Amino acid sequence: MDKNDFCPMPPMGWNSYDYYDTTVTEEDVIRNADYLSRNLLPYGWEYVVVDIQWYAHGAGTRRDEFQYIPFSRMEMDEYSRFLPDPERFPSSADGSGFRHLADYVHAKGLKFGIHIMRGIPRLAAHLHGAIKGTSVTADEIADPSSISKWNPDMYGVRNTEAGQRYYDSLLELYASWGVDFIKCDDICNTNMYPHDPYSARHEVEMLHRAIEKTGRPIVLSLSPGPALIGEAEHYSKYANMWRITDDFWDHWESLRDMFDRCQIWQGKVATGCYPDCDMLPVGMLGKGFGKIRPTNFTYDEQKTMLSLWCLFGSPLMIGSELPAMDEKTVSLLTNKEILAMRDPKIVAKMLRQDDEEAVWAGICGDGKCSYVTLFNFTEEPGCVVWEGEDCGKLTELWTGECFSSWKEVSEKEIPPHGCLVIRDVCLSSRSSDP
C-alpha cells in the first residue's frame, strides 16, 4: 500500500478541538457529521475527527485549573489501549470502541478520524499492563524519560521489537473500528526537549509500519509544530501531514507569521505529503475553553487565510461548531475556485514579500502561472502593484470580478489584511524568481 495512493489531495474536514477542546461527545460528533455531509461534502470536506482525550472521564470538568486533569480516570482495555469514555460516547459501552460511530460517519459518505497522543498510557505502565500478543508488560516498553510537557497521559515507547508490537496492536484496534485518519500529538516536534526536538522520530516510523500492516488506508497527521525543515524528507517518507506551526489561533499576528512559515516550506508539498498550516478558526469557537465566541478574524482576514492555505497546499480542517456557521462563513468554505488551488501539482512560490505586502504564485508543471495572489498586510486599504503579463481575461476568484490587464488589477484597492486571488496568469521568466 502506497501512502500517496489514498491521499492524492490535502485532506479536508472538521476537527472538534477549536470548539469543544476536551469535551466533545458522541452527540456533538453526529450533529457536526450530519451538517458536513449535508452541506460541505460536495465541496470535498470529508473527514470527521474526534480530537484529544476522548478516553478521559470528566474531561473539561476542571477547566479553570487544568486543560488535562493530572492522573484522571481513563478508559482502557486489557491490552493497555485507550477506549472511548462510554459516558460521552455511549455507543462504545459494548466494548466496540468507535466502531458504531465510525459506521455512522461512513454511512454519511464521510471518513472518520481520531486524535491520539504518542506513546503508551502512564497508567498502563504503572499497572504493568499487558501488550497484546507478547509476554512483555507496558512498563518494559515505556520510556519514563520521554514525556509531553503539556499533557500528563503518556510515556514514550522505547524503540524495541516489543514497542513495535504495541503500536501494531494499537493500529489493529483502530483499523477494526474503521478509523481513516489519525492525528498523533507530541510527535512532530517534541518541544519538551529543545536539544532534541525530533526525539520521537522512531515512534513516527513505528506508527507508519503499524499502519502498513493493517492494510487500511489511514492518513497519518503529526502534531504539534513547528515541524523541522531539516527533517522534511523523514516526514514525507513516514507521514501524510505534519504541522509547521504550534496551535494556530485567530490573531492577525499568527496569520502574518504563517506567510514566513510557508515560505520556509514552499516546494515541499507533494502528492500524499502535506506541510500543515493547522486548523481554520472560523465561525463560532471556544465552548470547551469556557466561552463561546465568534472568530476574531475579520471577513477579509478569513479570505487571506483560506487563500494562503489553499495556494500553499495545506490540509484544511474546520474548527468551529458547523451548524452555528453563518452563510457568509459557509460561502468562504465552499468557493470551488479557491479550493481548486489545493492541487499538489500547483507549486506555491513566494514572488515578493515584506512588512506591508506579499505576492505569491501558483505555478503549474508547464512553467506558466495559473494563479497570482496579492496580499495587503497593512491596517489600511491599499493597492499591491504587480507587473504580470497581459494574456487575456484575469479573474478574481473571491468576487468573480474580471480585469483586462495587470494595470487594472494593480489599481484595485485591497482591504486591510485582505487579498486578491487572480487566475489565468502568464508568468514570464523575468518575474518568476522571488
VOGU-3710 file (C-alpha; in Angstrom, 3 decimals, decimal comma):
1> mdkndfcpmp> 0,000/0,000/0,000  1,497/3,338/-1,088  0,614/6,070/1,375  0,176/8,506/-1,502  -2,428/6,469/-3,395  -5,269/7,189/-0,971  -4,339/10,799/-0,205  -3,967/12,496/-3,609  -5,168/15,865/-2,292  -4,601/17,627/1,061
11> pmgwnsydyy> -7,264/16,265/3,448  -10,289/18,444/4,224  -12,768/18,083/7,046  -13,880/19,000/10,556  -11,992/18,622/13,850  -13,643/19,016/17,256  -10,814/20,843/19,062  -11,336/24,570/18,445  -14,913/24,470/19,690  -15,024/21,558/22,152
21> dttvteedvi> -11,452/21,250/23,435  -11,529/18,001/25,503  -15,318/17,877/25,982  -16,738/16,608/22,673  -19,451/13,951/22,896  -20,907/11,393/20,520  -23,993/13,566/20,077  -21,770/16,519/19,123  -19,844/14,461/16,578  -23,055/13,165/14,988
31> rnadylsrnl> -24,552/16,648/14,748  -21,455/18,026/13,022  -21,128/14,972/10,768  -24,730/15,420/9,661  -24,035/19,050/8,776  -20,781/18,221/7,000  -22,418/15,522/4,882  -25,421/17,649/4,000  -23,680/20,956/3,277  -19,922/20,603/2,740
41> lpygweyvvv> -19,190/17,106/1,440  -19,995/18,134/-2,177  -17,076/20,584/-1,937  -14,575/17,981/-0,707  -14,925/18,323/3,076  -14,977/14,666/4,149  -13,093/13,937/7,396  -14,726/13,967/10,849  -12,001/13,965/13,518  -12,559/13,458/17,248
51> diqwyahgag> -9,770/15,359/18,971  -7,962/14,981/22,271  -8,877/12,948/25,390  -11,887/11,017/24,109  -10,811/8,340/26,610  -10,781/10,581/29,707  -13,576/10,555/32,256  -14,565/14,001/33,459  -12,588/15,771/30,760  -13,171/19,520/30,915
61> trrdefqyip> -14,757/19,481/34,368  -11,824/21,332/35,967  -11,025/23,616/33,023  -10,341/26,582/35,320  -7,451/24,569/36,813  -6,301/22,146/34,109  -6,800/21,580/30,430  -5,776/17,961/31,018  -6,558/16,733/34,537  -3,467/15,015/36,009
71> fsrmemdeys> -3,887/11,312/36,782  -7,591/11,335/35,972  -9,604/8,187/35,347  -9,029/6,782/31,845  -10,953/4,121/29,928  -8,548/1,355/28,896  -8,730/-2,237/27,651  -6,825/-5,301/28,877  -4,011/-4,633/26,396  -3,071/-1,148/27,604
81> rflpdperfp> -5,016/0,652/24,855  -7,328/3,574/25,488  -11,043/3,191/24,725  -13,693/5,908/24,368  -15,266/7,203/27,570  -18,702/5,497/27,493  -20,286/8,382/29,374  -19,556/10,726/26,442  -19,645/8,050/23,725  -22,449/5,697/24,808
91> ssadgsgfrh> -22,291/3,526/21,661  -18,858/2,350/22,856  -20,239/0,859/26,066  -20,488/-2,612/24,479  -16,686/-2,688/24,077  -16,738/-1,916/20,353  -14,830/1,347/20,749  -15,584/3,832/17,985  -16,919/1,146/15,619  -20,563/2,311/15,754
101> ladyvhakgl> -19,707/5,992/15,478  -17,358/5,324/12,557  -20,091/3,297/10,854  -22,478/6,228/11,235  -19,928/8,643/9,769  -19,153/6,290/6,884  -22,877/5,890/6,115  -22,961/9,642/5,571  -20,292/9,336/2,868  -17,628/10,711/5,214
111> kfgihimrgi> -14,376/9,447/6,747  -13,660/9,046/10,458  -10,592/10,142/12,396  -9,270/10,319/15,947  -6,579/12,160/17,871  -4,002/10,199/19,845  -1,021/11,078/21,995  2,176/9,262/21,066  3,322/6,553/23,422  1,678/4,261/25,949
121> prlaahlhga> -0,592/5,282/28,848  1,314/6,025/32,040  -1,489/4,254/33,845  -0,761/1,068/31,884  2,931/1,247/32,777  2,189/1,760/36,476  -0,222/-1,222/36,449  2,198/-3,407/34,435  -0,486/-3,796/31,793  -0,335/-6,488/29,108
131> ikgtsvtade> 0,779/-5,944/25,497  -1,303/-7,979/23,058  0,498/-10,979/21,572  3,532/-10,721/23,862  4,669/-11,674/27,341  6,035/-8,156/27,760  4,274/-5,658/30,023  3,707/-1,938/29,494  6,350/-0,860/31,992  9,016/-2,665/29,964
141> iadpssiskw> 8,381/-0,712/26,756  7,539/2,634/28,390  10,245/5,310/28,445  9,561/7,483/31,523  12,215/9,954/30,377  10,142/10,705/27,246  7,042/12,695/28,108  4,966/15,637/26,945  5,413/18,937/28,760  1,735/19,819/28,333
151> npdmygvrnt> -0,193/16,532/28,636  0,153/14,053/31,520  -1,326/10,952/29,886  1,573/9,111/28,244  5,112/7,813/28,362  7,069/7,450/25,139  7,587/3,968/23,698  11,069/2,505/23,507  12,480/1,634/20,101  12,286/-2,136/20,555
161> eagqryydsl> 10,526/-5,077/18,927  8,045/-5,159/21,823  7,464/-1,444/21,408  6,599/-2,039/17,760  4,217/-4,815/18,792  2,370/-2,334/20,975  1,916/0,116/18,109  0,870/-2,793/15,867  -1,839/-3,753/18,366  -2,952/-0,140/18,620
171> lelyaswgvd> -3,413/0,242/14,873  -5,020/-3,183/14,642  -7,629/-1,903/17,093  -8,154/1,395/15,267  -8,478/-0,368/11,919  -11,138/-2,660/13,410  -13,060/0,476/14,407  -12,912/1,820/10,859  -10,536/4,712/11,519  -9,425/6,562/8,368
181> fikcddicnt> -7,326/9,347/9,909  -5,004/9,579/12,912  -3,742/12,857/14,312  -0,815/11,944/16,552  0,305/14,600/19,023  3,583/15,338/20,840  5,492/13,759/17,975  6,177/16,230/15,153  8,183/18,465/17,486  8,837/17,052/20,960
191> nmyphdpysa> 9,274/20,521/22,415  9,936/19,199/25,923  13,456/18,560/24,647  14,836/21,606/22,781  18,208/19,887/22,373  16,461/17,022/20,535  13,154/18,338/19,155  12,562/15,253/17,000  13,281/12,754/19,744  10,229/10,679/18,792
201> rhevemlhra> 11,265/10,059/15,187  11,382/6,309/15,874  7,748/6,442/17,024  6,776/8,092/13,722  8,369/5,128/11,953  6,640/2,663/14,298  3,258/4,239/13,576  3,932/4,133/9,848  4,871/0,452/9,943  1,844/-0,363/12,095
211> iektgrpivl> -0,475/1,390/9,640  1,046/-0,501/6,720  0,456/-3,806/8,493  -3,273/-3,111/8,791  -3,648/-2,823/5,029  -6,103/0,016/5,671  -5,605/3,461/4,096  -5,161/5,602/7,218  -3,899/9,175/6,914  -1,153/9,938/9,462
221> slspgpalig> -1,029/13,532/10,701  1,766/14,700/13,012  1,425/17,457/15,645  2,351/19,857/17,082  4,789/22,077/15,232  6,783/23,807/14,290  7,983/20,958/12,109  11,710/20,912/11,451  12,638/21,780/7,889  15,768/19,636/8,193
231> eaehyskyan> 13,514/16,617/8,750  11,324/17,256/5,688  12,450/14,061/3,970  11,668/11,963/7,054  8,195/13,489/7,477  7,478/12,883/3,785  8,592/9,261/3,966  6,573/8,266/7,018  3,576/10,636/7,302  0,940/12,368/5,188
241> mwritddfwd> 0,704/15,641/7,156  2,926/17,487/9,607  2,285/20,742/11,392  4,541/23,654/10,513  3,269/25,696/13,467  2,205/25,267/17,059  -1,542/25,662/17,662  -2,838/28,308/15,257  -5,494/30,678/16,572  -7,450/33,649/15,253
251> hweslrdmfd> -4,985/36,510/15,670  -3,612/38,556/12,795  -0,040/38,243/14,096  -0,286/34,457/13,827  -1,686/34,670/10,320  1,049/37,062/9,216  3,635/34,700/10,710  2,235/31,841/8,636  3,446/33,516/5,462  7,019/33,213/6,743
261> rcqiwqgkva> 6,461/29,569/7,675  5,011/28,790/4,261  8,000/30,476/2,656  10,299/28,080/4,540  8,242/25,060/3,428  7,474/26,107/-0,151  8,375/23,380/-2,604  7,894/20,603/-0,020  4,268/19,838/-0,886  3,834/16,643/-2,910
271> tgcypdcdml> 1,080/14,145/-3,576  0,307/12,429/-0,269  2,750/14,657/1,677  1,450/17,937/3,065  3,031/20,513/5,392  0,101/21,544/7,579  -0,771/25,159/8,488  -3,195/23,870/11,158  -6,924/24,258/11,613  -9,189/27,038/10,390
281> pvgmlgkgfg> -10,535/29,025/13,390  -13,638/30,346/11,633  -17,247/30,629/12,798  -18,042/30,004/16,476  -15,253/28,780/18,758  -14,357/28,138/22,387  -17,176/26,256/24,130  -14,805/23,726/25,728  -12,467/26,557/26,746  -15,205/28,213/28,789
291> kirptnftyd> -16,619/30,845/26,440  -18,422/30,545/23,131  -17,287/33,344/20,843  -17,077/34,240/17,160  -13,708/34,162/15,435  -11,510/37,211/15,920  -10,638/37,171/12,226  -12,334/39,736/10,015  -14,034/38,556/6,846  -11,037/39,724/4,797
301> eqktmlslwc> -8,567/38,023/7,141  -10,502/34,786/6,705  -10,219/35,145/2,930  -6,475/35,746/3,313  -6,135/32,648/5,495  -8,045/30,395/3,107  -6,215/31,821/0,095  -2,803/31,098/1,622  -3,756/27,641/2,924  -5,198/26,604/-0,461
311> lfgsplmigs> -2,460/28,101/-2,628  0,253/26,613/-0,427  -1,451/23,206/-0,465  -2,149/22,810/3,260  -4,763/20,406/4,614  -7,983/22,158/5,661  -9,708/21,336/8,948  -12,605/23,470/10,174  -12,517/24,018/13,932  -15,935/25,536/14,567
321> elpamdektv> -19,371/24,225/15,503  -20,582/23,606/11,976  -24,347/24,093/12,456  -23,652/27,502/14,050  -21,832/28,879/10,992  -23,466/31,790/9,200  -23,976/31,963/5,429  -21,017/34,276/4,955  -18,642/31,779/6,566  -20,104/28,905/4,550
331> slltnkeila> -19,619/30,904/1,344  -15,889/31,149/2,103  -15,581/27,414/2,667  -17,476/26,456/-0,479  -15,690/28,594/-3,074  -14,771/25,907/-5,589  -12,345/28,167/-7,461  -10,308/28,835/-4,316  -10,404/25,178/-3,225  -9,127/24,108/-6,653
341> mrdpkivakm> -5,748/25,700/-5,880  -5,039/22,861/-3,431  -3,919/20,523/-6,206  -0,352/19,438/-5,306  0,553/19,737/-8,988  0,323/23,505/-8,483  3,535/24,625/-6,784  3,250/27,634/-4,479  6,032/30,184/-4,745  6,633/33,428/-2,910
351> lrqddeeavw> 7,484/36,099/-5,505  7,736/39,125/-3,237  7,146/39,700/0,476  7,862/42,438/3,012  6,215/44,012/6,051  3,450/45,625/4,005  2,532/43,179/1,261  3,186/39,870/-0,419  2,791/38,350/-3,863  2,514/34,571/-4,133
361> agicgdgkcs> 2,105/32,477/-7,271  0,748/29,040/-8,023  2,861/27,560/-10,795  1,735/24,620/-12,892  4,010/21,952/-14,272  4,278/23,661/-17,652  6,142/26,565/-16,053  3,298/29,017/-16,514  1,460/30,582/-13,613  -2,161/29,648/-13,036
371> yvtlfnftee> -2,633/31,923/-10,019  -1,150/35,085/-8,542  -2,341/36,271/-5,123  -1,770/39,803/-3,834  -1,868/40,257/-0,046  -2,188/43,557/1,837  -0,555/43,243/5,286  -1,280/46,834/6,375  -4,017/48,287/8,564  -5,288/50,489/5,733
381> pgcvvweged> -6,827/49,811/2,315  -4,184/49,842/-0,383  -3,026/48,601/-3,762  -0,413/45,936/-4,424  1,362/46,507/-7,719  2,392/43,506/-9,788  3,637/43,720/-13,360  2,462/40,450/-14,805  1,962/39,596/-18,446  -1,373/40,502/-20,004
391> cgkltelwtg> -2,550/37,326/-21,697  -6,331/37,539/-21,725  -9,018/37,813/-19,089  -7,883/37,920/-15,467  -10,427/36,737/-12,889  -10,507/37,482/-9,143  -11,693/34,260/-7,534  -13,415/35,591/-4,410  -15,644/38,071/-6,242  -15,644/36,854/-9,840
401> ecfsswkevs> -14,558/40,299/-10,985  -12,726/40,346/-14,332  -9,802/42,537/-15,377  -8,341/43,092/-18,820  -4,817/43,963/-17,657  -2,455/43,839/-14,709  -2,578/47,607/-14,589  -6,264/47,331/-13,665  -5,501/44,725/-11,011  -2,734/46,885/-9,513
411> ekeipphgcl> -5,160/49,800/-9,228  -7,712/47,717/-7,334  -7,854/48,684/-3,650  -7,387/45,749/-1,262  -8,949/45,930/2,237  -6,723/45,821/5,352  -5,288/42,304/5,772  -7,146/41,327/2,605  -6,166/39,833/-0,731  -6,888/39,410/-4,419
421> virdvclssr> -6,613/35,962/-5,971  -6,123/36,194/-9,729  -6,496/33,180/-12,031  -5,208/32,566/-15,563  -1,985/34,496/-15,467  1,078/34,156/-17,678  4,230/34,301/-15,624  7,284/35,454/-17,540  10,732/34,037/-16,841  11,728/37,539/-15,801
431> ssdp> 9,223/37,693/-12,940  9,186/34,065/-11,825  12,061/34,358/-9,372  11,496/35,927/-5,923
//
